[in-house]
Structure formats: C-alpha cells, structure tokens
C-alpha cells in the first residue's frame, strides 16, 4: 500500500503550524534565561536584605 498524500491546503496548513512551532523553539532559551535572572534576583534580595 502506498501512503496517502494529504491535500495541498492541508499540507500548507501543517507546514505553517510547524514553522510557528519552530519560531517558539528559538525563543525558549531567551525566556529561560530571563526566568533564571528573575529567580537569581529574588534569591539575592532575600539573602542581602531579609537574611532568610
């Protein structure tokens, strides 16, 4: 049995969705870095100012 080819419209929609997901993957390290900086700032403030 040969695989069934999806219609052109469906294939284009799938490609667009994959491209959007790929763009999110490129942004994730940036967001992760920002989250780590925020966590580090919270720890520094607690240690320096609150002595917890």
Residue frames as a rotation matrix with the C-alpha (Angstrom) as fourth column:
UNK 1
0.581 0.814 0.000 0.00
0.814 -0.581 0.000 0.00
0.000 0.000 -1.000 0.00
UNK 2
-0.398 -0.691 0.604 1.26
0.652 -0.676 -0.344 3.44
0.646 0.257 0.719 -0.83
UNK 3
-0.602 0.161 -0.782 0.95
0.646 -0.478 -0.595 6.31
-0.470 -0.863 0.184 1.65
UNK 4
0.370 0.819 0.439 -1.89
0.925 -0.371 -0.087 8.74
0.092 0.438 -0.895 1.09
UNK 5
-0.740 -0.591 0.319 -0.85
0.587 -0.801 -0.122 12.28
0.328 0.097 0.940 0.17
UNK 6
-0.160 0.703 -0.693 -2.77
0.695 -0.418 -0.585 14.96
-0.701 -0.575 -0.422 2.11
UNK 7
0.636 0.448 0.628 -4.47
0.762 -0.492 -0.421 17.67
0.121 0.747 -0.654 0.07
UNK 8
-0.209 -0.785 0.583 -2.36
0.659 -0.553 -0.510 20.70
0.723 0.277 0.633 -0.79
UNK 9
0.251 0.382 0.889 -4.34
-0.321 -0.834 0.449 23.01
0.913 -0.398 -0.087 1.51
UNK 10
0.992 0.125 -0.035 -3.89
-0.020 0.411 0.911 20.68
0.129 -0.903 0.410 4.49
UNK 11
0.373 -0.925 -0.075 -0.18
0.908 0.381 -0.177 20.24
0.193 -0.002 0.981 3.74
UNK 12
-0.210 -0.422 0.882 0.33
0.286 -0.889 -0.357 24.04
0.935 0.177 0.307 3.65
UNK 13
0.603 0.507 0.616 -1.55
-0.442 -0.430 0.787 24.45
0.664 -0.747 -0.035 6.93
UNK 14
0.904 -0.333 -0.267 0.62
0.427 0.679 0.598 21.79
-0.018 -0.654 0.756 8.57
UNK 15
0.012 -0.951 0.309 3.79
0.868 -0.143 -0.475 23.46
0.496 0.274 0.824 7.25
UNK 16
0.033 0.073 0.997 2.65
-0.149 -0.986 0.078 26.84
0.988 -0.151 -0.022 8.62
UNK 17
0.904 0.348 0.247 1.98
-0.296 0.092 0.951 25.33
0.308 -0.933 0.186 12.04
UNK 18
0.623 -0.752 -0.216 5.38
0.781 0.612 0.124 23.62
0.039 -0.246 0.968 12.08
UNK 19
-0.164 -0.693 0.702 7.05
0.564 -0.650 -0.509 26.94
0.809 0.313 0.498 11.21
UNK 20
0.402 0.373 0.836 5.22
-0.445 -0.718 0.535 28.72
0.800 -0.587 -0.123 14.05
UNK 21
0.994 -0.050 -0.093 6.32
0.105 0.572 0.814 25.99
0.012 -0.819 0.574 16.49
UNK 22
0.277 -0.957 0.081 9.90
0.903 0.231 -0.362 26.29
0.328 0.174 0.929 15.26
UNK 23
-0.049 -0.257 0.965 9.88
0.025 -0.966 -0.257 30.04
0.998 0.012 0.054 15.94
UNK 24
0.805 0.371 0.463 8.74
-0.450 -0.128 0.884 29.34
0.387 -0.920 0.064 19.53
UNK 25
0.803 -0.547 -0.235 11.60
0.595 0.756 0.275 26.89
0.027 -0.360 0.932 19.96
UNK 26
-0.052 -0.859 0.509 14.08
0.655 -0.414 -0.632 29.61
0.754 0.300 0.584 19.05
UNK 27
0.086 0.154 0.984 12.63
-0.401 -0.899 0.175 31.94
0.912 -0.409 -0.015 21.72
UNK 28
0.839 0.374 -0.397 12.60
0.154 0.535 0.830 29.40
0.523 -0.757 0.391 24.56
UNK 29
0.014 -0.876 -0.482 16.28
0.931 0.187 -0.312 29.79
0.364 -0.444 0.819 25.58
UNK 30
-0.610 -0.183 0.771 15.76
0.071 -0.982 -0.177 33.56
0.789 -0.053 0.612 25.84
UNK 31
0.354 0.831 0.429 12.70
-0.487 -0.228 0.843 33.13
0.798 -0.508 0.324 28.05
UNK 32
0.697 -0.176 -0.695 14.55
0.546 0.758 0.357 30.54
0.464 -0.628 0.625 30.13
UNK 33
-0.403 -0.915 0.029 17.43
0.734 -0.342 -0.586 32.97
0.546 -0.215 0.809 30.65
UNK 34
-0.364 0.363 0.858 15.06
-0.365 -0.903 0.228 35.73
0.857 -0.230 0.461 31.73
UNK 35
0.724 0.675 -0.142 13.36
-0.178 0.382 0.907 33.36
0.666 -0.631 0.397 34.19
UNK 36
0.326 -0.688 -0.649 16.75
0.850 0.514 -0.118 32.36
0.415 -0.513 0.752 35.67
UNK 37
-0.633 -0.555 0.539 17.73
0.316 -0.821 -0.475 36.02
0.706 -0.130 0.696 36.07
UNK 38
0.101 0.763 0.639 14.48
-0.536 -0.499 0.681 36.75
0.838 -0.411 0.359 37.89
UNK 39
0.826 0.181 -0.534 15.00
0.260 0.717 0.647 33.76
0.500 -0.673 0.545 40.21
UNK 40
-0.123 -0.954 -0.275 18.58
0.872 0.029 -0.489 34.83
0.474 -0.300 0.828 40.91
UNK 41
-0.527 -0.020 0.850 17.43
-0.120 -0.988 -0.098 38.38
0.841 -0.154 0.518 41.67
UNK 42
0.575 0.796 0.191 14.83
-0.376 0.049 0.925 37.07
0.727 -0.604 0.328 44.14
UNK 43
0.614 -0.418 -0.669 17.46
0.693 0.691 0.204 34.95
0.377 -0.589 0.714 45.90
UNK 44
-0.473 -0.847 0.244 19.89
0.632 -0.519 -0.576 37.88
0.614 -0.118 0.780 46.09
UNK 45
-0.210 0.457 0.864 17.26
-0.416 -0.842 0.344 40.21
0.885 -0.287 0.367 47.52
UNK 46
0.815 0.549 -0.183 16.20
-0.101 0.445 0.890 37.64
0.570 -0.707 0.418 50.14
UNK 47
0.368 -0.752 -0.547 19.78
0.864 0.494 -0.097 36.91
0.343 -0.437 0.831 51.19
UNK 48
-0.575 -0.699 0.425 21.01
0.532 -0.714 -0.454 40.50
0.621 -0.035 0.783 51.26
UNK 49
-0.521 0.399 0.754 18.00
-0.442 -0.882 0.162 42.31
0.730 -0.249 0.636 52.65
UNK 50
0.477 0.854 0.206 15.99
-0.662 0.195 0.724 39.73
0.578 -0.482 0.659 54.59
UNK 51
-0.508 -0.806 0.304 18.74
-0.832 0.368 -0.416 37.39
0.223 -0.464 -0.857 55.86
UNK 52
0.567 0.779 0.269 16.50
-0.807 0.590 -0.008 34.35
-0.165 -0.212 0.963 55.40
